Amino acid sequence: MAFMPFITAGDPDMETTVAAVRELAARGVDLIEMGFPYSDPIADGPVIQASYTRALDAGLKTDQIFTAIGALTREADTEVALPPLVAMVAFAIVCRRGVASFAKAAREAGFAGLIIPDLPGDEAADVARIVTEQGCDLIQLIAPTTPSERVERILQSASGFVYCISVSGTTGVRAELPPELLEQLKALRKSTELPLAVGFGIGKPEQVESLRGLADGVIVGSAIVKKLERLSDQSATRDDALRDMGEFAAALVAAARS
């Protein structure tokens, strides 16, 4: 399976975010999902919400993300090949700039796709067309509670991969994954040829291993963000926090591929 970590842009600053991307790339992750901080996240649990607040309180702007990531992806002397980057971004941010303009800026900065969690999936046809015209995928989310007829409409505007939400509720590590996830993945296998990546609630190697043969990818967010949280109270140096995050990611990479 592919392993896909999530990090928050600008927490605590973009210099650290760039360093985190480099560290994760060196650990062999397959894709990096990057959250664009927003004041009213609707699907994120307390860990990611707190990281968004820290970044916004520090004055982070969208253009700073594009500038820093663009500089990173354009570097000719990057020692480690960077994996694809995907932006998790609220539709309010996209809409304010304009869908085409935002997608173009994202692609030019080096992002391969967008996840827009508050864009209703079965109303996303126009956005999907514009985003793909600019060279990005629009990755759609499907929840355990999504009715089958709505799943079909969502899949019509999905590209890249399908983000399969494993649990009802917000992001954050759970003790175990729900048994009904298996049936959800089996049903989706019959409806799409796109890869299926599972996120929400995953934060342990054994949870990753339990999805082998069922999913094509695993997304881990809160458990990764938590590793960098120590920088906010200065309980760890940046090098120590990045190394801790990297070692944790490496264990999850191993679990996904073993």
TAJO-V875777 format. One record per helix or strand of 2 or more residues. SS is the DSSP state (alpha for helix, beta for strand). FROM is the first residue (numbers start at 1). TO is the last residue. If there is no record, write none. Layout:
# TAJO-V875777
ss=(SS:SS)
from=(FROM:FROM)
to=(TO:TO)
This chain:
# TAJO-V875777
ss=(beta:alpha:beta:alpha:alpha:beta:alpha:alpha:beta:alpha:alpha:beta:alpha:beta:alpha:beta:alpha:beta:alpha:alpha)
from=(2:14:31:46:62:84:91:99:111:121:125:137:148:161:180:195:205:217:222:238)
to=(8:26:35:57:74:88:97:109:115:123:133:142:156:165:191:199:209:220:229:257)
